Structures are given as structure tokens and as C-alpha cells.
Amino acid sequence: MSDQPLDTSSRVATLKTFGKVLRTELKAKGWGNPFGYLFILPGMLLYGIFSAWPIFRGFVMSFTDYRFLYPETRWDFNGIENFVDMFSDQWVGHGLLVSIKWTLLVQPTIIVLSLFLAVLISRVKRGEGLYRWIVYLPSILPIAVSLLMFGQFYNPRFGFINQNLRSLGFDPPRWLNDPRYALPALAFTDVWRGFGFPTLLFLIGIYNINTEIYEAAAIDGATPWNQFWSITLPLLKPTFLLILVLGSGIAGGTEPALILTNGGPQNATRSIGLYLYQVAFTLGDMRLGYSAAVGLVLGLVSALLSLFWFRVLKEK
């Protein structure tokens, strides 16, 4: 009994010595403090469960004929058959065309609007915090709330937009029920929801530009426009790259079309993202394997777009 405290204390001393040796070795090899890994462990576990595992599972699923209504097909591997079917599926091509139109409508508008607002806010001397909050407010609202609000705005009879157009003597269109206007109308909702975050990114980039550069340019006779074109835009290149990479996804427009039009009218808003959702969860026998295969190809396309922007802007 008398030896027990001595054994316990010696074990504690041994563990402390081992811990010191381990920390010394890890620091010497550039790994840092090992206890820091305990703090990031919960985040890594969540990432593995909700991000890494779904990606791996989707990759495996893309080579199967998995149909949700037939569980026995879960491990029915069919090689590249899904990818072959994809190139003969007319709705994949249609969805890609709609998504490309959507991207061309949304991304340039967001970049121009965000940059314009960021420049304006950066020139404000008082209350800039309030303006930043107002700009970012649409981004933090729930997606369903924002889209249903716009659904009421676009109401052909009682909507705010058409009521005002009628009061001005115009014959307003049926926004979400007309194939000519449905996609631009939905794109505007995405612009309204999505311009806040890029605006803050541009603001961060502008605030990080040394004001002495502008002062020197002003002494040399540069006009505000010359300063913007020759100083602000070149020094914001990393911010442009970040925004372009974040917007490189080609499956945009899924939520607005799903909530407001369900792909109509006449499939004018049936983007590739919405088509994948319908194939996987609402159409036929729910072809999860086929949907995963198309999603895998879209992911590769998005990665290539990101690489393209890195090459164009020449950033590491």
C-alpha cells in the first residue's frame, strides 16, 4: 500500500517527460504545439462528416445505378454508363445552357454593383458601419424568406412592381409566367441576395490600400478616375480573383427556380442544378447514381473555371 503513491507520481512524471519530448520533437519538425490539434479536432470531425464523406460517397455513387426506390441497386456498379447517358440526355444540355445564361446575368452584375458600392462606402466619412450593415443584410436573410418576398413582388395582379408599372401607364409582363422574363427576374433575386458579401470583400481590399499612394498620385495630377483605374483596380486583383473563384460554380439558380417556378414556364428556368435535384428526389425512381455522376462532372468544370481565373489573373 505504501508503494502506491510512489508508483502514481512516477507515472505522472513519466507522462510529463514524454509530453515535453513530444512537444519538442513536433516543434523541431515544424508541426507546432500538439495540443493545438485538439482544438481543431471538433472542426475536422464535422468537416469529415458533412463535407469529405459526402464528396467521397458521391464519387463512389456516380459509378453505380443507385435508384433510391430500389435499395438493392445501391452497390450496382455500372462503370461509366452514367457518364455516357449524360452526354445523350437533352435536359443536361438544356440545363447547362440555362445555367450559363444565369451566370452571365448574375456574376457581372454582382461584381460591378459590389465594386461601385464598395467605392462609395469607402469614401463615406461618417456612418460607414451602418452602410456596411445595410449592404450585407440581404445576405443574412433566410433564402426562402427572400425568395417568397420576391414572389410577391412579381405577382402579376397585386405585386408591387406591376402595380407601379400600371400606375405609370405601362402594360406589365407576367414576370414568372413568361419565358422571356422568368430567368432575368429570378437572376435579379440572386443579385439582390448575393451582392453583400462581395461588397465587403472589395471594401476590405480598398481599406488595405495605402492612402499615401493616392496622395502621391493626386500630387502628380491624377484625377479620381485615373486613381481608380490605375491604383484601385490593379491592387484589387486578389479580391477579384477570390470573388470570381467563389462564383465559378455552374449549378447556380437552383434555389430561386425550385421555390418560385419549379423550372417553368416552359422549362425556361430549369437550370442544371434544378434538374439534378429533380432527377435525384422527385422524378421517376430517383436516380441518385446518375445525378451524382452529372454533379461530379459539374464539379470538375467548376474546378477548371477556377484554374482558368487563376491563370488569367496570374495569382498563386
NORNORMO-V940270 format. One record per run of one state. SS is the DSSP state (alpha for helix, beta for strand, coil for the rest). FROM is the first residue (numbers start at 1). LEN is the number of residues. If there is no record, write none. Layout:
# NORNORMO-V940270
ss/from/len
SS/FROM/LEN
SS/FROM/LEN
This chain:
# NORNORMO-V940270
ss/from/len
coil/1/3
alpha/4/25
coil/29/6
alpha/35/27
coil/62/2
beta/64/1
coil/65/2
beta/67/1
coil/68/2
beta/70/1
alpha/71/3
coil/74/3
beta/77/1
coil/78/3
alpha/81/7
coil/88/2
alpha/90/34
coil/124/4
alpha/128/13
coil/141/2
alpha/143/11
coil/154/6
alpha/160/8
coil/168/7
alpha/175/3
coil/178/4
alpha/182/26
coil/208/3
alpha/211/9
coil/220/4
alpha/224/12
coil/236/1
alpha/237/10
coil/247/7
alpha/254/8
coil/262/10
alpha/272/10
coil/282/5
beta/287/1
alpha/288/26
coil/314/3
